[in-house]
């Protein structure tokens, strides 16, 4: 069973790995912050979307 929690966990794991690789390889902290922020925004959108589905 694939739930929103599984999807979010997979996204967080993948994005954090990519962002850590980015910071270790390029040492570009601003890109790391931007990518992390974008990832968290996308996760927040998914959570709110699911919450609205439950309300309707």
VOGUVO-700903 format. One record per residue (C-alpha): x, z, y. Coordinates in steps of 0.05 Angstrom, whole numbers, plus 5000, padded with zeros to 4 digits. Example, Ala and Ser with C-alpha at 12.3 -4.5 7.8 and 13.67 -1.06 7.14 Angstrom:
<rs>
R      x      z      y
R   5246   5156   4910
R   5273   5143   4979
</rs>
This chain:
<rs>
R      x      z      y
R   5000   5000   5000
R   5030   4978   5066
R   5007   5021   5124
R   5024   5022   5197
R   5073   5079   5183
R   5111   5035   5133
R   5113   4978   5182
R   5138   5022   5238
R   5190   5054   5194
R   5216   4987   5172
R   5219   4962   5244
R   5254   5024   5269
R   5305   5021   5212
R   5320   4947   5223
R   5323   4952   5299
R   5366   5014   5300
R   5415   4982   5252
R   5419   4919   5295
R   5427   4960   5359
R   5481   5004   5329
R   5518   4942   5306
R   5511   4914   5376
R   5540   4976   5409
R   5597   4981   5359
R   5616   4908   5364
R   5606   4891   5436
R   5605   4959   5470
R   5551   4932   5515
R   5511   4996   5530
R   5462   4961   5577
R   5442   4911   5523
R   5436   4968   5473
R   5389   5005   5520
R   5347   4943   5535
R   5340   4926   5461
R   5323   4997   5442
R   5271   5001   5498
R   5240   4935   5476
R   5237   4959   5404
R   5203   5025   5424
R   5154   4987   5468
R   5135   4942   5410
R   5125   5002   5365
R   5082   5035   5417
R   5038   4973   5422
R   5028   4973   5347
R   5008   5046   5347
R   4958   5037   5404
R   4930   4974   5371
R   4918   5012   5306
R   4887   5070   5343
R   4838   5024   5379
R   4820   4991   5312
R   4802   5060   5285
R   4758   5075   5345
R   4719   5011   5342
</rs>
